[in-house]
Amino acid sequence: MRFDYRQSAFERLIGRPPRIASDGRLRASAVALAFALLALAAVAAAEHGRLVAVDAELAAMHERAIAAAQSDARDERVRRAVLAARDVRDAVLAAQRASIADANAIARIGNRLPPQTWLTSLSAEGTGTWSIGGRSTQIEQIGATLATIGRLEPAASPRLVSLEASGERGRLLDFHIAWDAAR
């Protein structure tokens, strides 16, 4: 390859830059370099397109992950609501069973009252304390009622709360018995 750096007088006069004379090999190298740069630009554009597509796919995955997290939170709220509803159902069923058991116990006591004894009142407190009021013509019958409650409710400890004579010439005895129901 040969370069001619000499400038003609005319070129010096008009201020043109000097011509560089080159042979064909330099031109071929320049053309090859231009094609290589063009190919590199095409590859870079293709890679940029691929990166844009991957970015879009990543954004879509991010949106799906957010939706899944929201769905998980909604599922958790529903699960907690179901558990709360089950707790309420269990509490209602337990109260029904307790009420039925209590009603049965009172019915058993009422069915086994001694002769000449009857109930006049019944009450229950939220603490599990039950009380009955009644009348009898004989004090022994009131003692038998206490014993009946003790037999029918083994965990209970019935106690005579009050006893009062009433009626004509004090022939009737009003009593009040209380006990703690076993749960």
PASEBA-1860 file (N, C-alpha, C; in nm, 3 decimals):
! residues 183
1> MRFDYRQS> 0.083/-0.114/0.000/0.000/0.000/0.000/0.091/0.124/0.000 ~ 0.049/0.222/-0.076/0.132/0.340/-0.094/0.047/0.464/-0.074 ~ 0.097/0.561/0.000/0.029/0.688/0.024/0.112/0.801/-0.039 ~ 0.040/0.891/-0.104/0.107/1.007/-0.164/0.059/1.128/-0.087 ~ 0.151/1.184/-0.006/0.113/1.298/0.077/0.149/1.433/0.013 ~ 0.194/1.430/-0.107/0.233/1.557/-0.170/0.110/1.627/-0.223 ~ 0.108/1.753/-0.204/-0.005/1.832/-0.247/0.039/1.919/-0.367 ~ -0.053/1.930/-0.460/-0.019/2.012/-0.576/-0.027/2.160/-0.537
9> AFERLIGR> 0.032/2.248/-0.619/0.031/2.392/-0.591/-0.113/2.443/-0.594 ~ -0.195/2.392/-0.685/-0.334/2.434/-0.696/-0.412/2.397/-0.570 ~ -0.386/2.278/-0.525/-0.458/2.233/-0.405/-0.416/2.314/-0.284 ~ -0.289/2.350/-0.281/-0.243/2.434/-0.171/-0.307/2.571/-0.179 ~ -0.326/2.621/-0.301/-0.382/2.752/-0.321/-0.530/2.759/-0.279 ~ -0.608/2.659/-0.317/-0.750/2.663/-0.283/-0.779/2.607/-0.145 ~ -0.684/2.556/-0.082/-0.698/2.510/0.055/-0.765/2.374/0.069 ~ -0.758/2.297/-0.031/-0.814/2.162/-0.021/-0.722/2.074/0.058
17> PPRIASDG> -0.778/1.981/0.127/-0.690/1.888/0.196/-0.620/1.798/0.095 ~ -0.507/1.751/0.129/-0.433/1.668/0.034/-0.508/1.538/0.006 ~ -0.493/1.487/-0.115/-0.552/1.358/-0.152/-0.465/1.248/-0.100 ~ -0.530/1.148/-0.058/-0.454/1.032/-0.014/-0.475/0.928/-0.121 ~ -0.372/0.890/-0.176/-0.381/0.786/-0.278/-0.369/0.653/-0.208 ~ -0.457/0.562/-0.244/-0.454/0.431/-0.181/-0.472/0.326/-0.287 ~ -0.436/0.208/-0.253/-0.457/0.101/-0.348/-0.587/0.030/-0.315 ~ -0.625/-0.071/-0.390/-0.752/-0.140/-0.378/-0.768/-0.218/-0.248
25> RLRASAVA> -0.661/-0.258/-0.189/-0.670/-0.334/-0.065/-0.725/-0.249/0.048 ~ -0.689/-0.122/0.051/-0.739/-0.035/0.155/-0.889/-0.013/0.139 ~ -0.932/0.004/0.013/-1.075/0.019/-0.010/-1.151/-0.105/0.032 ~ -1.100/-0.220/0.002/-1.166/-0.345/0.039/-1.174/-0.358/0.191 ~ -1.070/-0.317/0.260/-1.071/-0.324/0.407/-1.175/-0.227/0.463 ~ -1.185/-0.106/0.404/-1.282/-0.009/0.450/-1.424/-0.059/0.425 ~ -1.448/-0.121/0.310/-1.580/-0.175/0.279/-1.612/-0.289/0.376 ~ -1.516/-0.374/0.403/-1.537/-0.485/0.496/-1.567/-0.432/0.636
33> LAFALLAL> -1.495/-0.325/0.677/-1.520/-0.264/0.807/-1.661/-0.204/0.811 ~ -1.704/-0.141/0.705/-1.838/-0.083/0.699/-1.943/-0.192/0.709 ~ -1.924/-0.303/0.637/-2.020/-0.414/0.646/-2.021/-0.476/0.786 ~ -1.904/-0.485/0.847/-1.896/-0.539/0.983/-1.972/-0.448/1.080 ~ -1.951/-0.316/1.066/-2.024/-0.222/1.151/-2.174/-0.229/1.127 ~ -2.215/-0.243/1.001/-2.356/-0.256/0.968/-2.414/-0.384/1.027 ~ -2.341/-0.494/1.019/-2.386/-0.621/1.077/-2.395/-0.609/1.229 ~ -2.297/-0.542/1.289/-2.300/-0.522/1.434/-2.421/-0.438/1.475
41> AAVAAAEH> -2.452/-0.336/1.397/-2.569/-0.254/1.425/-2.697/-0.336/1.412 ~ -2.704/-0.424/1.313/-2.822/-0.509/1.295/-2.837/-0.605/1.413 ~ -2.726/-0.665/1.457/-2.730/-0.756/1.572/-2.772/-0.679/1.698 ~ -2.719/-0.558/1.716/-2.755/-0.476/1.833/-2.903/-0.441/1.829 ~ -2.957/-0.410/1.712/-3.100/-0.378/1.701/-3.185/-0.501/1.734 ~ -3.141/-0.617/1.685/-3.215/-0.740/1.714/-3.211/-0.771/1.864 ~ -3.095/-0.755/1.927/-3.083/-0.779/2.070/-3.166/-0.679/2.149 ~ -3.170/-0.554/2.103/-3.254/-0.453/2.170/-3.401/-0.494/2.160
49> GRLVAVDA> -3.444/-0.542/2.046/-3.582/-0.589/2.029/-3.611/-0.706/2.122 ~ -3.516/-0.797/2.133/-3.534/-0.912/2.223/-3.541/-0.865/2.369 ~ -3.458/-0.769/2.408/-3.462/-0.716/2.544/-3.595/-0.645/2.572 ~ -3.648/-0.574/2.474/-3.778/-0.507/2.492/-3.887/-0.613/2.513 ~ -3.881/-0.722/2.436/-3.980/-0.830/2.451/-3.967/-0.896/2.588 ~ -3.845/-0.921/2.634/-3.823/-0.981/2.766/-3.872/-0.886/2.875 ~ -3.848/-0.756/2.857/-3.897/-0.656/2.952/-4.050/-0.658/2.960 ~ -4.114/-0.667/2.846/-4.262/-0.672/2.844/-4.312/-0.799/2.913
57> ELAAMHER> -4.245/-0.911/2.888/-4.285/-1.037/2.952/-4.264/-1.029/3.103 ~ -4.154/-0.967/3.146/-4.128/-0.949/3.289/-4.235/-0.860/3.353 ~ -4.275/-0.754/3.285/-4.381/-0.667/3.338/-4.512/-0.744/3.350 ~ -4.543/-0.827/3.251/-4.666/-0.908/3.257/-4.659/-1.007/3.373 ~ -4.543/-1.069/3.394/-4.526/-1.162/3.507/-4.542/-1.088/3.639 ~ -4.490/-0.966/3.645/-4.503/-0.886/3.767/-4.651/-0.857/3.796 ~ -4.726/-0.821/3.694/-4.869/-0.797/3.710/-4.941/-0.922/3.758 ~ -4.905/-1.038/3.700/-4.966/-1.165/3.744/-4.930/-1.196/3.888
65> AIAAAQSD> -4.806/-1.165/3.928/-4.764/-1.190/4.067/-4.843/-1.100/4.163 ~ -4.865/-0.975/4.125/-4.945/-0.884/4.209/-5.087/-0.936/4.219 ~ -5.145/-0.979/4.106/-5.282/-1.033/4.108/-5.289/-1.158/4.194 ~ -5.186/-1.243/4.187/-5.185/-1.365/4.269/-5.175/-1.329/4.417 ~ -5.095/-1.229/4.451/-5.083/-1.187/4.591/-5.216/-1.132/4.641 ~ -5.285/-1.054/4.557/-5.416/-1.003/4.596/-5.515/-1.117/4.612 ~ -5.506/-1.215/4.524/-5.593/-1.332/4.533/-5.564/-1.410/4.661 ~ -5.436/-1.422/4.695/-5.398/-1.491/4.819/-5.453/-1.417/4.940
73> ARDERVRR> -5.446/-1.284/4.938/-5.500/-1.205/5.050/-5.651/-1.224/5.058 ~ -5.718/-1.225/4.944/-5.864/-1.245/4.943/-5.896/-1.386/4.994 ~ -5.817/-1.485/4.950/-5.838/-1.622/4.998/-5.820/-1.630/5.150 ~ -5.721/-1.558/5.203/-5.697/-1.559/5.347/-5.814/-1.495/5.421 ~ -5.869/-1.384/5.366/-5.985/-1.321/5.429/-6.104/-1.416/5.429 ~ -6.125/-1.486/5.318/-6.236/-1.582/5.310/-6.214/-1.696/5.409 ~ -6.089/-1.744/5.418/-6.058/-1.853/5.511/-6.086/-1.810/5.655 ~ -6.045/-1.686/5.691/-6.073/-1.638/5.826/-6.222/-1.622/5.851
81> AVLAARDV> -6.296/-1.577/5.749/-6.441/-1.562/5.764/-6.508/-1.699/5.783 ~ -6.458/-1.799/5.710/-6.513/-1.935/5.726/-6.484/-1.988/5.866 ~ -6.362/-1.966/5.914/-6.328/-2.011/6.050/-6.413/-1.940/6.155 ~ -6.437/-1.810/6.136/-6.521/-1.737/6.231/-6.664/-1.790/6.226 ~ -6.714/-1.819/6.106/-6.850/-1.873/6.094/-6.858/-2.011/6.160 ~ -6.754/-2.090/6.144/-6.752/-2.222/6.210/-6.751/-2.207/6.361 ~ -6.675/-2.109/6.412/-6.672/-2.086/6.557/-6.810/-2.047/6.608 ~ -6.878/-1.961/6.534/-7.013/-1.920/6.573/-7.106/-2.041/6.572
89> RDAVLAAQ> -7.097/-2.121/6.463/-7.181/-2.241/6.453/-7.155/-2.334/6.571 ~ -7.026/-2.357/6.603/-6.992/-2.446/6.716/-7.045/-2.391/6.848 ~ -7.037/-2.259/6.866/-7.089/-2.198/6.990/-7.241/-2.214/6.999 ~ -7.309/-2.196/6.885/-7.455/-2.212/6.885/-7.492/-2.357/6.914 ~ -7.421/-2.451/6.850/-7.449/-2.593/6.876/-7.422/-2.629/7.021 ~ -7.312/-2.577/7.077/-7.282/-2.604/7.218/-7.390/-2.547/7.308 ~ -7.436/-2.427/7.276/-7.544/-2.366/7.357/-7.673/-2.448/7.345 ~ -7.700/-2.497/7.223/-7.820/-2.581/7.206/-7.809/-2.708/7.288
97> RASIADAN> -7.691/-2.772/7.279/-7.671/-2.896/7.356/-7.683/-2.869/7.505 ~ -7.623/-2.758/7.551/-7.630/-2.724/7.693/-7.773/-2.693/7.733 ~ -7.844/-2.621/7.648/-7.984/-2.588/7.680/-8.070/-2.713/7.686 ~ -8.048/-2.802/7.591/-8.125/-2.927/7.591/-8.091/-3.009/7.715 ~ -7.962/-3.015/7.748/-7.921/-3.091/7.867/-7.981/-3.028/7.993 ~ -7.978/-2.896/8.001/-8.037/-2.828/8.117/-8.187/-2.850/8.124 ~ -8.254/-2.838/8.011/-8.399/-2.860/8.009/-8.432/-3.003/8.050 ~ -8.353/-3.098/8.003/-8.374/-3.238/8.041/-8.352/-3.259/8.190
105> AIARIGNR> -8.249/-3.194/8.244/-8.223/-3.208/8.388/-8.338/-3.151/8.469 ~ -8.389/-3.036/8.431/-8.503/-2.977/8.502/-8.626/-3.067/8.488 ~ -8.646/-3.121/8.368/-8.761/-3.211/8.349/-8.747/-3.335/8.437 ~ -8.625/-3.391/8.445/-8.605/-3.510/8.531/-8.633/-3.476/8.677 ~ -8.585/-3.359/8.719/-8.610/-3.318/8.858/-8.760/-3.299/8.881 ~ -8.827/-3.229/8.788/-8.971/-3.206/8.802/-9.050/-3.335/8.801 ~ -9.007/-3.432/8.721/-9.078/-3.561/8.714/-9.057/-3.647/8.838 ~ -8.951/-3.619/8.913/-8.921/-3.702/9.029/-8.950/-3.630/9.161
113> LPPQTWLT> -9.027/-3.525/9.155/-9.062/-3.457/9.279/-9.147/-3.549/9.367 ~ -9.123/-3.544/9.495/-9.203/-3.627/9.586/-9.350/-3.582/9.583 ~ -9.439/-3.667/9.631/-9.581/-3.628/9.636/-9.600/-3.506/9.726 ~ -9.700/-3.430/9.699/-9.733/-3.311/9.776/-9.625/-3.202/9.765 ~ -9.547/-3.206/9.653/-9.443/-3.104/9.630/-9.456/-3.060/9.484 ~ -9.448/-2.930/9.462/-9.456/-2.882/9.324/-9.366/-2.760/9.307 ~ -9.328/-2.737/9.181/-9.238/-2.625/9.149/-9.321/-2.500/9.120 ~ -9.269/-2.386/9.164/-9.336/-2.259/9.136/-9.248/-2.163/9.055
121> SLSAEGTG> -9.118/-2.189/9.054/-9.030/-2.100/8.977/-8.903/-2.176/8.938 ~ -8.840/-2.125/8.835/-8.716/-2.184/8.785/-8.633/-2.069/8.729 ~ -8.504/-2.067/8.761/-8.418/-1.963/8.704/-8.278/-2.018/8.684 ~ -8.209/-1.958/8.589/-8.070/-1.995/8.560/-7.992/-1.868/8.537 ~ -7.869/-1.867/8.583/-7.781/-1.753/8.561/-7.676/-1.793/8.458 ~ -7.615/-1.695/8.396/-7.512/-1.722/8.297/-7.391/-1.793/8.354 ~ -7.376/-1.789/8.485/-7.261/-1.853/8.549/-7.282/-2.003/8.567 ~ -7.401/-2.052/8.533/-7.429/-2.195/8.548/-7.500/-2.229/8.677
129> TWSIGGRS> -7.543/-2.128/8.750/-7.616/-2.153/8.874/-7.765/-2.164/8.843 ~ -7.826/-2.272/8.890/-7.969/-2.297/8.872/-8.038/-2.284/9.006 ~ -8.163/-2.244/8.999/-8.241/-2.241/9.123/-8.387/-2.272/9.090 ~ -8.448/-2.339/9.185/-8.591/-2.368/9.171/-8.660/-2.322/9.299 ~ -8.783/-2.282/9.280/-8.866/-2.249/9.395/-8.986/-2.343/9.393 ~ -9.037/-2.374/9.508/-9.151/-2.465/9.512/-9.223/-2.460/9.644 ~ -9.322/-2.548/9.651/-9.402/-2.560/9.774/-9.418/-2.707/9.806 ~ -9.431/-2.730/9.933/-9.455/-2.866/9.978/-9.538/-2.860/10.107
137> TQIEQIGA> -9.598/-2.972/10.137/-9.677/-2.978/10.260/-9.598/-3.038/10.374 ~ -9.483/-3.100/10.343/-9.403/-3.166/10.447/-9.256/-3.131/10.428 ~ -9.188/-3.108/10.537/-9.046/-3.074/10.531/-8.963/-3.190/10.478 ~ -9.006/-3.314/10.505/-8.931/-3.430/10.455/-8.930/-3.433/10.303 ~ -9.036/-3.385/10.241/-9.044/-3.384/10.094/-8.941/-3.286/10.036 ~ -8.917/-3.178/10.105/-8.816/-3.082/10.059/-8.677/-3.146/10.067 ~ -8.652/-3.221/10.174/-8.525/-3.294/10.186/-8.512/-3.398/10.075 ~ -8.622/-3.464/10.042/-8.620/-3.563/9.933/-8.593/-3.493/9.799
145> TLATIGRL> -8.645/-3.372/9.781/-8.617/-3.296/9.658/-8.469/-3.262/9.648 ~ -8.408/-3.221/9.759/-8.263/-3.196/9.761/-8.185/-3.322/9.724 ~ -8.224/-3.436/9.778/-8.157/-3.562/9.749/-8.176/-3.600/9.602 ~ -8.296/-3.577/9.547/-8.322/-3.608/9.406/-8.232/-3.526/9.316 ~ -8.218/-3.398/9.344/-8.129/-3.312/9.263/-7.986/-3.364/9.274 ~ -7.942/-3.403/9.391/-7.806/-3.455/9.410/-7.784/-3.583/9.331 ~ -7.887/-3.669/9.322/-7.873/-3.793/9.245/-7.874/-3.767/9.095 ~ -7.962/-3.677/9.049/-7.975/-3.650/8.905/-7.862/-3.564/8.851
153> EPAASPRL> -7.805/-3.481/8.934/-7.694/-3.394/8.896/-7.577/-3.426/8.988 ~ -7.501/-3.532/8.962/-7.397/-3.577/9.056/-7.288/-3.472/9.085 ~ -7.255/-3.389/8.988/-7.149/-3.290/9.011/-7.202/-3.166/9.082 ~ -7.334/-3.153/9.092/-7.394/-3.037/9.156/-7.398/-3.058/9.307 ~ -7.397/-2.950/9.378/-7.414/-2.958/9.524/-7.533/-2.871/9.561 ~ -7.653/-2.931/9.559/-7.773/-2.852/9.587/-7.775/-2.803/9.732 ~ -7.828/-2.683/9.749/-7.835/-2.626/9.883/-7.971/-2.556/9.900 ~ -8.022/-2.567/10.020/-8.149/-2.503/10.053/-8.117/-2.356/10.083
161> VSLEASGE> -8.171/-2.267/10.001/-8.142/-2.125/10.015/-8.241/-2.060/10.112 ~ -8.368/-2.099/10.103/-8.466/-2.041/10.195/-8.581/-2.140/10.217 ~ -8.642/-2.126/10.330/-8.758/-2.208/10.368/-8.849/-2.118/10.451 ~ -8.977/-2.115/10.413/-9.069/-2.026/10.482/-9.207/-2.091/10.487 ~ -9.269/-2.081/10.601/-9.405/-2.134/10.616/-9.503/-2.032/10.562 ~ -9.601/-2.080/10.488/-9.702/-1.990/10.432/-9.836/-2.063/10.428 ~ -9.933/-1.995/10.377/-10.063/-2.057/10.364/-10.141/-2.053/10.493 ~ -10.254/-2.124/10.492/-10.344/-2.128/10.607/-10.277/-2.201/10.722
169> RGRLLDFH> -10.260/-2.131/10.833/-10.197/-2.183/10.955/-10.057/-2.239/10.929 ~ -9.988/-2.186/10.828/-9.850/-2.226/10.802/-9.837/-2.369/10.753 ~ -9.941/-2.421/10.692/-9.939/-2.562/10.648/-9.857/-2.582/10.520 ~ -9.830/-2.477/10.445/-9.748/-2.489/10.323/-9.608/-2.437/10.353 ~ -9.511/-2.502/10.292/-9.372/-2.460/10.308/-9.321/-2.414/10.170 ~ -9.283/-2.288/10.161/-9.221/-2.236/10.039/-9.071/-2.254/10.052 ~ -9.010/-2.311/9.947/-8.864/-2.334/9.953/-8.798/-2.280/9.828 ~ -8.669/-2.260/9.843/-8.586/-2.215/9.731/-8.456/-2.297/9.738
177> IAWDAAR> -8.426/-2.372/9.630/-8.306/-2.457/9.623/-8.222/-2.408/9.507 ~ -8.088/-2.402/9.527/-7.996/-2.360/9.421/-7.883/-2.462/9.410 ~ -7.824/-2.471/9.291/-7.706/-2.556/9.267/-7.632/-2.507/9.144 ~ -7.505/-2.544/9.138/-7.421/-2.510/9.023/-7.424/-2.627/8.927 ~ -7.469/-2.602/8.805/-7.478/-2.709/8.706/-7.338/-2.746/8.658 ~ -7.317/-2.873/8.639/-7.188/-2.923/8.589/-7.185/-2.906/8.438 ~ -7.078/-2.855/8.386/-7.063/-2.836/8.239/-6.950/-2.918/8.189
END
